[in-house]
Amino acid sequence: MRERLGASTILVSRRSGADPEQLRAHRRHHRVSRPALAAASAAAEKNATDVRILDLGDLLGITDFFVLASAANDRQLRTVAEEIERRLAETGRKPRRREGTKDTGWMLLDYGDIVVHAFTEEQRAYYSLELLWSDAPKVPFDGRAAATVSTAPSAGGGSGSGQAE
């Protein structure tokens, strides 16, 4: 069987045990996750901590990815949200909706296929979206725009290093 993945073609044999459905999901994630990676990278560049990308495509019908980021204070929260908006605007994307202010401790940027949640550390701990969506696969993110898709769910919490699991 041949599964087309972008510019490359992967041959999948029945003996290899590779699941064609997983390969299709892999292709979808690599195509769609670029804006999510750009948002996560922008947050990390403004020193946001515990930056995570959750793949909600198979769990939630209204968006594909959540990008979560923590800020130490209200000023940094505003800076992180503004940098994400600026970075995605460079690619022609503007949020459909923006909720919250730096004073609420939670700013949400809704781009349709991705929703960015920027929190103060206190608000992030209180709402604990990682726990709520603990069955969502995590997209590994190391602080740069490179990532691969992990289909194995992992528990919430983190290292605080700006890295997703």
C-alpha positions, 0 to 999 in steps of 0.5 A: 500500500502507498500512503502519500505524505506531502512530497514524500511517499511512504511504502507501508507493508502489511508485515511492518505493522504500520497502521494506514490510519495513523499515517493519515493522521500523521499527514494531517497533523504535519499540515495543520500544526504549523500555525500551532508551532508558530504560536508555541514558538512565539510564546517561548520566545517571550519566555512563556513557560510550560508551552504545550500543544494538545491535539484535539482534532479527534476529540473536539469538533470545533478546533484541532489544537490547543496551544497552552502557555504560562506567564509569570505576571500580567505584563508578560501575559500581554506580551506573550499574546501580542507576540503570538498575534504578531507572528501569526499575522505575518502568515496572514492569520488573524484571530477570529475571536479574542477573549480575556485581558491581561487583568483576567489572567487568561487570554484566548486567541481563537484562530479556528483550527487552533486556540491559544490559551495564555495564562498567568501561572495561577490561572493555569493551575486553577483551570488545569486544561491539561487535566481536562484534556488529558486524553489528548495527544501532545505534540512535542515542542522543544521551544523551536518550530520543529515538532513531531506528533506523539499519539500516546497520551501523557498526563498533565503537568510539566517541567516548566522549561517551555517544553511539551512532553 
